[in-house]
Amino acid sequence: MKAFKIWWQLLRGVNLLMMVATLGLVHWMTDGALARALWLALTVGTVAVAAAGNLINDICDREMDALNKPQRVWIGQAVRLSTAWRVYAALQGLALGAALLAQSGALVGLFAQETAGLYAYSRHLKCRPLVGNVVVDLFCALLVFQYWALAYEALSPHWRSWLLGYAGFAGMSNWVREWVKDLQDQMGDAAVGCRTLAVRWSWAANRRGLLGLWACWLLGLCWAGLDRDFMGIHNIRHAYGGVMGVGMGYIGWRLWQL
């Protein structure tokens, strides 16, 4: 049971479940615009790539994590480094296998690019100001954008714009989350030479930047909610927009407390 909890935290199990739920909800709301086999391959492969990305991030961040959150450093202690690398390789194999079984060259290419991007982020880009944030935010946006691209021909104009807008919202929301996380890890990141925006800017400048970013996104969300062509008339779409609005309100409240 203890081993399960450790791996659940290493792979960010809750986040992976949220990814499955998001792709499932999108598939249902668009009346199955994507073939079921292709949707299943997309879901399995995307979750496997994300889990591998979380793992390689922890493998590369052992020194920083020992300073920022020493109580949650599992690799090299509860989990052998060699075991972590084997699981990383197995997850990549799972993603590739799902794409090959679906006979989708597009998925093979997508998963390969995502894997390369997340590896580069963990190894080289994470400590660079802005660049690292953009890479991981693009990956978050790709969660829905992939579905949009693969099902484009079967989607109505309404759903094409809605899903594209949601993909942008997801990526930008993650930027706020990552920025806040960088602020929390500021001391440890600075100690190992990371030059994130949280390290380079003063606390006041970081707070102003985050609040300004949040305000712009909130205005965009309000515009989407008032645009009938964008949101449509179905109740569940309005409910989904309401959930996003509550989420942004919560983020704004947390930012104001910084």
Backbone as CSV, one residue per row, in Angstrom:
resi,resn,N_x,N_y,N_z,CA_x,CA_y,CA_z,C_x,C_y,C_z
1,MET,0.835,-1.204,0.000,0.000,0.000,0.000,0.873,1.259,0.000
2,LYS,1.957,1.209,0.776,2.859,2.354,0.829,3.492,2.600,-0.527
3,ALA,3.885,1.515,-1.218,4.489,1.651,-2.544,3.497,2.266,-3.520
4,PHE,2.233,1.863,-3.427,1.204,2.436,-4.313,1.079,3.938,-4.088
5,LYS,1.066,4.368,-2.822,0.931,5.796,-2.511,2.116,6.587,-3.062
6,ILE,3.303,6.003,-2.958,4.492,6.688,-3.463,4.414,6.870,-4.975
7,TRP,4.057,5.799,-5.691,3.961,5.891,-7.141,2.802,6.782,-7.576
8,TRP,1.727,6.763,-6.789,0.587,7.639,-7.079,1.018,9.105,-7.027
9,GLN,1.866,9.447,-6.052,2.355,10.820,-5.936,3.397,11.132,-7.009
10,LEU,4.266,10.165,-7.293,5.295,10.390,-8.307,4.682,10.659,-9.685
11,LEU,3.663,9.888,-10.037,3.047,10.010,-11.355,1.928,11.046,-11.394
12,ARG,1.629,11.666,-10.223,0.545,12.658,-10.101,-0.785,12.028,-10.518
13,GLY,-1.184,11.002,-9.764,-2.375,10.231,-10.113,-3.636,11.053,-10.261
14,VAL,-3.829,12.026,-9.385,-5.032,12.863,-9.462,-5.065,13.636,-10.771
15,ASN,-3.930,14.188,-11.177,-3.866,14.932,-12.439,-4.163,14.030,-13.632
16,LEU,-3.679,12.790,-13.571,-3.922,11.849,-14.669,-5.410,11.519,-14.769
17,LEU,-6.068,11.348,-13.629,-7.512,11.082,-13.640,-8.279,12.273,-14.219
18,MET,-7.814,13.479,-13.912,-8.462,14.675,-14.455,-8.302,14.734,-15.972
19,MET,-7.175,14.280,-16.483,-6.959,14.254,-17.924,-7.922,13.275,-18.591
20,VAL,-8.081,12.097,-17.983,-9.014,11.105,-18.518,-10.439,11.666,-18.512
21,ALA,-10.815,12.311,-17.399,-12.162,12.884,-17.286,-12.391,13.976,-18.331
22,THR,-11.374,14.810,-18.566,-11.509,15.892,-19.543,-11.703,15.349,-20.954
23,LEU,-10.871,14.379,-21.346,-11.002,13.803,-22.681,-12.315,13.037,-22.830
24,GLY,-12.748,12.387,-21.745,-14.021,11.687,-21.788,-15.185,12.648,-21.928
25,LEU,-15.138,13.753,-21.205,-16.203,14.745,-21.274,-16.256,15.401,-22.647
26,VAL,-15.082,15.728,-23.196,-15.035,16.332,-24.529,-15.611,15.367,-25.568
27,HIS,-15.251,14.094,-25.453,-15.742,13.080,-26.402,-17.266,12.958,-26.320
28,TRP,-17.789,12.991,-25.101,-19.238,12.871,-24.901,-19.971,14.119,-25.387
29,MET,-19.438,15.300,-25.061,-20.111,16.550,-25.426,-20.126,16.770,-26.930
30,THR,-19.141,16.209,-27.648,-19.099,16.369,-29.103,-19.755,15.188,-29.813
31,ASP,-20.510,14.386,-29.046,-21.242,13.235,-29.604,-20.322,12.251,-30.321
32,GLY,-19.167,12.013,-29.711,-18.252,11.014,-30.266,-17.702,11.384,-31.630
33,ALA,-17.246,12.635,-31.785,-16.715,13.081,-33.074,-15.484,12.293,-33.494
34,LEU,-14.794,11.722,-32.533,-13.601,10.923,-32.818,-13.965,9.443,-32.700
35,ALA,-13.452,8.638,-33.607,-13.709,7.195,-33.549,-13.290,6.650,-32.190
36,ARG,-14.073,5.701,-31.666,-13.841,5.224,-30.303,-12.441,4.658,-30.117
37,ALA,-11.962,3.873,-31.092,-10.628,3.279,-30.966,-9.545,4.357,-30.943
38,LEU,-9.736,5.383,-31.769,-8.754,6.462,-31.811,-8.809,7.285,-30.528
39,TRP,-10.022,7.516,-30.010,-10.155,8.243,-28.736,-9.485,7.478,-27.604
40,LEU,-9.670,6.160,-27.568,-9.062,5.343,-26.515,-7.536,5.399,-26.610
41,ALA,-6.994,5.305,-27.833,-5.545,5.384,-28.015,-5.026,6.759,-27.598
42,LEU,-5.774,7.804,-27.961,-5.387,9.165,-27.579,-5.358,9.306,-26.058
43,THR,-6.369,8.787,-25.383,-6.454,8.915,-23.927,-5.343,8.137,-23.236
44,VAL,-5.173,6.867,-23.615,-4.131,6.035,-22.990,-2.747,6.610,-23.250
45,GLY,-2.489,6.980,-24.497,-1.171,7.508,-24.848,-0.867,8.832,-24.186
46,THR,-1.856,9.725,-24.143,-1.637,11.031,-23.530,-1.366,10.899,-22.033
47,VAL,-2.126,10.033,-21.360,-1.918,9.816,-19.927,-0.540,9.196,-19.679
48,ALA,-0.133,8.257,-20.535,1.181,7.623,-20.374,2.308,8.639,-20.570
49,VAL,2.182,9.492,-21.589,3.203,10.520,-21.834,3.262,11.500,-20.665
50,ALA,2.090,11.888,-20.142,2.060,12.818,-19.010,2.684,12.199,-17.766
51,ALA,2.365,10.928,-17.511,2.945,10.242,-16.359,4.464,10.147,-16.491
52,ALA,4.928,9.837,-17.697,6.373,9.776,-17.940,7.006,11.150,-17.756
53,GLY,6.311,12.192,-18.199,6.827,13.547,-18.018,6.951,13.921,-16.558
54,ASN,5.963,13.531,-15.751,6.040,13.788,-14.309,7.212,13.048,-13.682
55,LEU,7.441,11.833,-14.156,8.516,11.014,-13.595,9.891,11.573,-13.956
56,ILE,10.098,11.928,-15.220,11.400,12.462,-15.615,11.658,13.796,-14.930
57,ASN,10.588,14.535,-14.658,10.738,15.800,-13.947,11.277,15.562,-12.539
58,ASP,10.743,14.550,-11.858,11.229,14.237,-10.513,12.631,13.643,-10.536
59,ILE,12.945,12.893,-11.582,14.297,12.329,-11.712,15.319,13.466,-11.831
60,CYS,14.997,14.460,-12.640,15.931,15.566,-12.877,15.946,16.593,-11.752
61,ASP,14.881,16.621,-10.940,14.748,17.657,-9.909,15.150,17.195,-8.513
62,ARG,15.878,16.101,-8.425,16.188,15.559,-7.086,16.936,16.573,-6.215
63,GLU,17.864,17.298,-6.802,18.639,18.265,-6.020,17.760,19.422,-5.554
64,MET,16.930,19.952,-6.463,16.042,21.055,-6.095,14.988,20.612,-5.091
65,ASP,14.422,19.416,-5.311,13.373,18.934,-4.410,13.905,18.676,-3.006
66,ALA,15.189,18.307,-2.915,15.784,18.085,-1.591,15.807,19.374,-0.777
67,LEU,15.815,20.523,-1.471,15.789,21.818,-0.793,14.364,22.344,-0.605
68,ASN,13.517,22.163,-1.642,12.173,22.732,-1.608,11.167,21.885,-0.846
69,LYS,11.263,20.588,-0.978,10.308,19.678,-0.326,11.006,18.357,0.031
70,PRO,11.910,18.388,0.975,12.700,17.200,1.318,11.867,16.008,1.767
71,GLN,10.682,16.259,2.315,9.838,15.169,2.799,9.168,14.410,1.655
72,ARG,9.291,14.917,0.419,8.632,14.281,-0.724,9.632,13.882,-1.806
73,VAL,10.869,13.625,-1.415,11.866,13.139,-2.368,11.868,11.616,-2.293
74,TRP,11.282,10.978,-3.292,11.160,9.518,-3.284,12.254,8.833,-4.098
75,ILE,12.629,9.416,-5.235,13.594,8.775,-6.127,14.982,8.855,-5.515
76,GLY,15.627,7.707,-5.449,16.931,7.619,-4.797,16.820,7.207,-3.345
77,GLN,15.582,7.164,-2.832,15.353,6.743,-1.450,14.354,5.583,-1.424
78,ALA,13.056,5.903,-1.466,12.053,4.830,-1.474,11.988,4.127,-2.828
79,VAL,12.369,4.828,-3.886,12.352,4.271,-5.241,13.753,4.369,-5.835
80,ARG,14.278,3.257,-6.289,15.605,3.270,-6.904,15.586,4.061,-8.206
81,LEU,16.707,4.732,-8.469,16.815,5.522,-9.690,16.672,4.626,-10.919
82,SER,17.275,3.451,-10.894,17.183,2.530,-12.031,15.741,2.087,-12.269
83,THR,14.983,1.885,-11.191,13.575,1.508,-11.312,12.773,2.631,-11.943
84,ALA,13.048,3.866,-11.530,12.347,5.021,-12.093,12.589,5.121,-13.599
85,TRP,13.816,4.894,-14.023,14.128,4.950,-15.456,13.420,3.839,-16.216
86,ARG,13.322,2.641,-15.624,12.630,1.537,-16.302,11.135,1.838,-16.452
87,VAL,10.535,2.398,-15.415,9.113,2.759,-15.496,8.910,3.858,-16.539
88,TYR,9.840,4.799,-16.595,9.779,5.868,-17.595,9.769,5.276,-19.010
89,ALA,10.668,4.324,-19.251,10.736,3.690,-20.566,9.459,2.895,-20.862
90,ALA,8.921,2.213,-19.845,7.694,1.435,-20.030,6.513,2.330,-20.391
91,LEU,6.426,3.492,-19.775,5.341,4.428,-20.078,5.449,4.944,-21.509
92,GLN,6.667,5.208,-21.968,6.851,5.629,-23.352,6.436,4.514,-24.312
93,GLY,6.776,3.273,-23.938,6.379,2.135,-24.758,4.867,1.970,-24.813
94,LEU,4.196,2.236,-23.691,2.737,2.160,-23.649,2.104,3.179,-24.592
95,ALA,2.621,4.408,-24.582,2.084,5.449,-25.467,2.287,5.073,-26.932
96,LEU,3.494,4.592,-27.263,3.782,4.200,-28.644,2.913,3.024,-29.061
97,GLY,2.748,2.050,-28.153,1.926,0.891,-28.457,0.481,1.266,-28.725
98,ALA,-0.055,2.203,-27.940,-1.442,2.639,-28.140,-1.612,3.282,-29.513
99,ALA,-0.635,4.107,-29.910,-0.714,4.768,-31.216,-0.604,3.764,-32.356
100,LEU,0.278,2.776,-32.208,0.458,1.769,-33.255,-0.766,0.863,-33.379
101,LEU,-1.365,0.496,-32.250,-2.562,-0.338,-32.290,-3.713,0.384,-32.979
102,ALA,-3.776,1.699,-32.812,-4.811,2.492,-33.471,-4.452,2.792,-34.927
103,GLN,-3.250,2.375,-35.341,-2.759,2.595,-36.702,-2.840,4.082,-37.074
104,SER,-2.363,4.901,-36.149,-2.416,6.340,-36.352,-1.011,6.935,-36.369
105,GLY,-0.551,7.291,-37.554,0.740,7.952,-37.659,0.738,9.314,-36.992
106,ALA,-0.437,9.979,-37.009,-0.548,11.289,-36.372,-0.285,11.195,-34.874
107,LEU,-0.832,10.154,-34.229,-0.614,9.981,-32.792,0.838,9.634,-32.487
108,VAL,1.450,8.817,-33.326,2.868,8.495,-33.128,3.696,9.769,-33.142
109,GLY,3.427,10.629,-34.116,4.155,11.895,-34.201,3.880,12.807,-33.023
110,LEU,2.611,12.912,-32.618,2.248,13.762,-31.486,2.921,13.301,-30.206
111,PHE,2.842,12.004,-29.928,3.430,11.487,-28.690,4.948,11.634,-28.683
112,ALA,5.578,11.447,-29.847,7.030,11.603,-29.932,7.440,13.055,-29.647
113,GLN,6.699,14.006,-30.205,7.016,15.410,-29.977,6.774,15.819,-28.527
114,GLU,5.687,15.320,-27.945,5.399,15.649,-26.550,6.470,15.073,-25.625
115,THR,6.881,13.841,-25.903,7.919,13.213,-25.091,9.219,14.003,-25.155
116,ALA,9.599,14.385,-26.376,10.836,15.159,-26.551,10.735,16.505,-25.845
117,GLY,9.572,17.145,-25.954,9.394,18.445,-25.326,9.462,18.382,-23.809
118,LEU,8.804,17.389,-23.212,8.817,17.249,-21.755,10.197,16.850,-21.241
119,TYR,10.917,16.043,-22.025,12.282,15.670,-21.631,13.191,16.905,-21.661
120,ALA,13.074,17.687,-22.741,13.884,18.906,-22.845,13.531,19.886,-21.729
121,TYR,12.252,19.970,-21.391,11.827,20.845,-20.294,12.490,20.441,-18.987
122,SER,12.436,19.155,-18.670,12.977,18.685,-17.400,14.494,18.791,-17.341
123,ARG,15.145,18.536,-18.477,16.609,18.511,-18.514,17.250,19.890,-18.675
124,HIS,16.651,20.714,-19.521,17.348,21.941,-19.920,16.543,23.232,-19.786
125,LEU,15.225,23.182,-19.963,14.446,24.416,-20.117,13.761,24.891,-18.850
126,LYS,13.616,24.028,-17.876,12.823,24.360,-16.699,13.342,25.588,-15.963
127,CYS,14.643,25.741,-15.918,15.242,26.827,-15.144,15.422,28.110,-15.940
128,ARG,14.964,28.125,-17.182,15.079,29.339,-17.988,13.816,30.177,-17.845
129,PRO,13.964,31.491,-17.698,12.777,32.332,-17.525,11.869,32.273,-18.739
130,LEU,10.605,32.058,-18.504,9.527,32.070,-19.486,9.530,30.849,-20.406
131,VAL,10.686,30.453,-20.955,10.734,29.360,-21.925,10.179,28.067,-21.318
132,GLY,10.644,27.740,-20.109,10.178,26.523,-19.465,8.685,26.540,-19.223
133,ASN,8.148,27.679,-18.789,6.707,27.794,-18.549,5.917,27.580,-19.833
134,VAL,6.399,28.163,-20.933,5.688,28.061,-22.206,5.614,26.609,-22.663
135,VAL,6.699,25.850,-22.516,6.715,24.454,-22.962,5.677,23.623,-22.216
136,VAL,5.656,23.705,-20.893,4.718,22.893,-20.129,3.290,23.387,-20.298
137,ASP,3.091,24.690,-20.534,1.748,25.215,-20.781,1.213,24.741,-22.122
138,LEU,2.082,24.652,-23.113,1.675,24.126,-24.408,1.221,22.676,-24.287
139,PHE,1.916,21.910,-23.446,1.516,20.519,-23.254,0.114,20.443,-22.653
140,CYS,-0.188,21.304,-21.690,-1.528,21.323,-21.092,-2.582,21.679,-22.134
141,ALA,-2.267,22.648,-22.990,-3.212,23.032,-24.042,-3.401,21.899,-25.043
142,LEU,-2.353,21.104,-25.262,-2.422,20.003,-26.230,-3.406,18.925,-25.814
143,LEU,-3.731,18.830,-24.531,-4.663,17.815,-24.062,-5.959,17.862,-24.870
144,VAL,-6.526,19.047,-25.050,-7.750,19.211,-25.828,-7.455,19.515,-27.296
145,PHE,-6.350,20.202,-27.553,-6.015,20.553,-28.934,-5.820,19.302,-29.791
146,GLN,-5.252,18.239,-29.207,-5.075,16.992,-29.952,-6.410,16.455,-30.441
147,TYR,-7.397,16.455,-29.532,-8.734,15.992,-29.903,-9.293,16.871,-31.012
148,TRP,-9.127,18.182,-30.862,-9.596,19.136,-31.872,-8.984,18.831,-33.233
149,ALA,-7.672,18.579,-33.274,-6.983,18.345,-34.542,-7.402,17.016,-35.178
150,LEU,-7.520,15.963,-34.352,-7.848,14.647,-34.890,-9.301,14.547,-35.339
151,ALA,-10.195,15.267,-34.667,-11.628,15.181,-34.979,-12.120,16.385,-35.775
152,TYR,-11.213,17.193,-36.300,-11.577,18.482,-36.906,-12.686,18.355,-37.955
153,GLU,-12.554,17.396,-38.856,-13.520,17.275,-39.951,-14.918,16.922,-39.460
154,ALA,-14.991,16.217,-38.331,-16.292,15.781,-37.809,-16.909,16.797,-36.850
155,LEU,-16.170,17.835,-36.491,-16.670,18.827,-35.538,-17.442,19.931,-36.248
156,SER,-18.486,20.417,-35.591,-19.216,21.564,-36.112,-18.377,22.822,-35.896
157,PRO,-18.651,23.908,-36.635,-17.913,25.163,-36.419,-17.967,25.622,-34.959
158,HIS,-19.117,25.411,-34.324,-19.246,25.794,-32.907,-18.233,25.063,-32.051
159,TRP,-18.145,23.749,-32.226,-17.235,22.973,-31.382,-15.782,23.220,-31.722
160,ARG,-15.512,23.542,-32.974,-14.126,23.879,-33.341,-13.646,25.089,-32.556
161,SER,-14.477,26.128,-32.471,-14.078,27.328,-31.749,-14.090,27.095,-30.247
162,TRP,-15.057,26.341,-29.758,-15.166,26.110,-28.321,-13.975,25.328,-27.789
163,LEU,-13.625,24.244,-28.476,-12.504,23.420,-28.014,-11.184,24.156,-28.131
164,LEU,-11.033,24.943,-29.174,-9.794,25.718,-29.331,-9.676,26.745,-28.209
165,GLY,-10.802,27.370,-27.873,-10.784,28.322,-26.769,-10.475,27.663,-25.444
166,TYR,-11.048,26.478,-25.226,-10.783,25.781,-23.968,-9.322,25.344,-23.873
167,ALA,-8.737,24.924,-24.997,-7.323,24.536,-24.991,-6.452,25.714,-24.557
168,GLY,-6.765,26.901,-25.086,-6.020,28.087,-24.680,-6.212,28.408,-23.214
169,PHE,-7.440,28.266,-22.738,-7.738,28.517,-21.334,-6.942,27.568,-20.431
170,ALA,-6.877,26.281,-20.810,-6.155,25.302,-20.007,-4.672,25.629,-19.932
171,GLY,-4.085,26.004,-21.076,-2.668,26.336,-21.077,-2.357,27.566,-20.245
172,MET,-3.190,28.595,-20.359,-2.942,29.826,-19.615,-3.175,29.640,-18.116
173,SER,-4.187,28.843,-17.761,-4.438,28.564,-16.347,-3.250,27.853,-15.716
174,ASN,-2.657,26.930,-16.479,-1.496,26.220,-15.957,-0.317,27.157,-15.772
175,TRP,-0.223,28.177,-16.615,0.855,29.162,-16.458,0.770,29.832,-15.090
176,VAL,-0.452,30.209,-14.689,-0.630,30.803,-13.372,-0.199,29.818,-12.283
177,ARG,-0.641,28.568,-12.421,-0.312,27.555,-11.413,1.198,27.339,-11.314
178,GLU,1.865,27.242,-12.469,3.309,27.026,-12.470,4.056,28.227,-11.901
179,TRP,3.564,29.408,-12.183,4.203,30.623,-11.670,4.108,30.669,-10.147
180,VAL,2.925,30.337,-9.625,2.758,30.293,-8.171,3.677,29.240,-7.563
181,LYS,3.778,28.084,-8.215,4.655,27.025,-7.727,6.114,27.484,-7.726
182,ASP,6.516,28.211,-8.769,7.886,28.728,-8.817,8.147,29.698,-7.663
183,LEU,7.136,30.483,-7.307,7.281,31.389,-6.167,7.474,30.609,-4.867
184,GLN,6.741,29.514,-4.722,6.864,28.699,-3.517,8.234,28.029,-3.433
185,ASP,8.823,27.718,-4.604,10.124,27.037,-4.651,11.271,28.007,-4.894
186,GLN,11.027,29.278,-4.686,11.982,30.325,-5.062,13.361,30.120,-4.429
187,MET,13.416,29.843,-3.144,14.702,29.739,-2.457,15.512,28.545,-2.956
188,GLY,14.847,27.390,-3.082,15.558,26.209,-3.557,16.016,26.352,-4.996
189,ASP,15.178,26.939,-5.855,15.542,27.141,-7.255,16.750,28.069,-7.380
190,ALA,16.753,29.132,-6.598,17.871,30.076,-6.643,19.162,29.415,-6.178
191,ALA,19.058,28.526,-5.202,20.242,27.876,-4.643,20.942,26.967,-5.643
192,VAL,20.173,26.375,-6.583,20.786,25.481,-7.567,20.992,26.173,-8.921
193,GLY,20.770,27.494,-8.965,21.079,28.255,-10.173,19.954,28.423,-11.158
194,CYS,18.722,28.079,-10.778,17.585,28.283,-11.681,17.269,29.772,-11.782
195,ARG,16.958,30.231,-13.013,16.675,31.647,-13.220,15.238,31.829,-13.716
196,THR,14.284,31.285,-12.991,12.881,31.463,-13.347,12.465,32.917,-13.105
197,LEU,11.274,33.276,-13.609,10.786,34.633,-13.377,10.633,34.897,-11.885
198,ALA,10.220,33.878,-11.136,10.052,34.046,-9.693,11.370,34.401,-9.018
199,VAL,12.482,33.907,-9.559,13.805,34.191,-8.998,14.314,35.547,-9.483
200,ARG,14.116,35.841,-10.751,14.667,37.062,-11.341,13.914,38.320,-10.900
201,TRP,12.611,38.205,-10.701,11.805,39.373,-10.349,11.624,39.483,-8.843
202,SER,11.319,40.686,-8.387,11.009,40.888,-6.972,9.643,40.288,-6.666
203,TRP,9.373,40.116,-5.378,8.088,39.540,-4.965,6.926,40.421,-5.446
204,ALA,7.076,41.747,-5.324,6.019,42.668,-5.748,5.786,42.579,-7.252
205,ALA,6.860,42.480,-8.036,6.725,42.396,-9.489,6.046,41.089,-9.890
206,ASN,6.399,40.003,-9.216,5.753,38.718,-9.496,4.258,38.788,-9.198
207,ARG,3.914,39.394,-8.081,2.511,39.490,-7.691,1.726,40.330,-8.701
208,ARG,2.296,41.438,-9.145,1.616,42.286,-10.125,1.451,41.550,-11.453
209,GLY,2.491,40.830,-11.856,2.407,40.087,-13.105,1.335,39.011,-13.064
210,LEU,1.262,38.281,-11.959,0.253,37.229,-11.821,-1.156,37.793,-11.790
211,LEU,-1.350,38.863,-11.040,-2.684,39.465,-10.962,-3.112,40.036,-12.319
212,GLY,-2.180,40.632,-13.059,-2.501,41.153,-14.384,-2.870,40.043,-15.343
213,LEU,-2.125,38.938,-15.287,-2.405,37.794,-16.135,-3.779,37.202,-15.820
214,TRP,-4.051,37.066,-14.538,-5.340,36.528,-14.108,-6.483,37.435,-14.568
215,ALA,-6.319,38.748,-14.473,-7.367,39.680,-14.870,-7.675,39.566,-16.367
216,CYS,-6.636,39.421,-17.181,-6.835,39.277,-18.631,-7.613,38.007,-18.940
217,TRP,-7.277,36.911,-18.271,-7.973,35.647,-18.519,-9.406,35.699,-18.039
218,LEU,-9.643,36.387,-16.932,-11.003,36.506,-16.425,-11.872,37.283,-17.404
219,LEU,-11.315,38.329,-18.005,-12.050,39.090,-19.015,-12.353,38.216,-20.231
220,GLY,-11.383,37.401,-20.631,-11.601,36.494,-21.749,-12.690,35.477,-21.449
221,LEU,-12.723,34.989,-20.211,-13.744,34.029,-19.809,-15.125,34.674,-19.807
222,CYS,-15.199,35.905,-19.356,-16.476,36.632,-19.362,-16.964,36.850,-20.792
223,TRP,-16.047,37.193,-21.687,-16.419,37.362,-23.097,-16.972,36.066,-23.657
224,ALA,-16.320,34.942,-23.352,-16.780,33.648,-23.863,-18.164,33.311,-23.329
225,GLY,-18.406,33.645,-22.050,-19.698,33.345,-21.454,-20.825,34.162,-22.043
226,LEU,-20.519,35.377,-22.537,-21.546,36.248,-23.100,-21.747,36.033,-24.597
227,ASP,-20.805,35.356,-25.238,-20.877,35.125,-26.681,-21.681,33.852,-26.954
228,ARG,-22.915,33.992,-27.441,-23.775,32.832,-27.668,-23.217,31.918,-28.750
229,ASP,-22.552,32.493,-29.748,-21.980,31.660,-30.800,-20.840,30.797,-30.264
230,PHE,-20.139,31.316,-29.263,-19.013,30.563,-28.705,-19.482,29.519,-27.700
231,MET,-20.329,29.931,-26.766,-20.756,29.025,-25.711,-21.918,28.139,-26.116
232,GLY,-22.713,28.540,-27.092,-23.865,27.742,-27.468,-24.996,27.935,-26.476
233,ILE,-26.034,27.135,-26.605,-27.222,27.296,-25.768,-27.475,26.100,-24.862
234,HIS,-26.674,25.055,-24.990,-26.907,23.857,-24.182,-26.504,24.116,-22.734
235,ASN,-27.328,23.685,-21.804,-27.101,23.982,-20.386,-25.756,23.492,-19.885
236,ILE,-25.333,22.315,-20.352,-24.091,21.757,-19.809,-22.894,22.607,-20.215
237,ARG,-22.990,23.268,-21.354,-21.884,24.120,-21.778,-21.788,25.347,-20.881
238,HIS,-22.945,25.875,-20.495,-22.953,26.998,-19.565,-22.447,26.552,-18.189
239,ALA,-22.828,25.342,-17.787,-22.363,24.825,-16.499,-20.850,24.644,-16.512
240,TYR,-20.336,24.154,-17.635,-18.882,23.956,-17.751,-18.162,25.297,-17.678
241,GLY,-18.740,26.307,-18.354,-18.162,27.644,-18.277,-18.231,28.195,-16.870
242,GLY,-19.308,27.873,-16.151,-19.437,28.319,-14.764,-18.386,27.714,-13.872
243,VAL,-18.099,26.424,-14.080,-17.056,25.757,-13.298,-15.712,26.427,-13.536
244,MET,-15.403,26.750,-14.797,-14.141,27.421,-15.107,-14.097,28.797,-14.450
245,GLY,-15.253,29.478,-14.424,-15.305,30.794,-13.793,-15.038,30.726,-12.304
246,VAL,-15.635,29.733,-11.645,-15.384,29.546,-10.212,-13.911,29.239,-9.970
247,GLY,-13.339,28.409,-10.840,-11.924,28.079,-10.704,-11.036,29.299,-10.825
248,MET,-11.334,30.167,-11.789,-10.544,31.378,-11.958,-10.737,32.330,-10.782
249,GLY,-11.963,32.355,-10.231,-12.199,33.183,-9.051,-11.375,32.711,-7.869
250,TYR,-11.277,31.393,-7.716,-10.472,30.827,-6.621,-9.000,31.163,-6.813
251,ILE,-8.514,31.027,-8.059,-7.114,31.358,-8.342,-6.837,32.815,-8.026
252,GLY,-7.776,33.690,-8.417,-7.596,35.117,-8.129,-7.532,35.400,-6.634
253,TRP,-8.369,34.728,-5.884,-8.357,34.904,-4.424,-7.035,34.465,-3.825
254,ARG,-6.505,33.323,-4.317,-5.210,32.853,-3.808,-4.088,33.812,-4.193
255,LEU,-4.150,34.349,-5.408,-3.127,35.302,-5.833,-3.160,36.567,-4.998
256,TRP,-4.365,37.009,-4.655,-4.487,38.226,-3.865,-3.872,38.047,-2.486
257,GLN,-3.811,36.798,-1.999,-3.250,36.523,-0.676,-1.736,36.469,-0.687
258,LEU,-1.121,36.431,-1.880,0.333,36.346,-1.951,0.994,37.575,-1.331
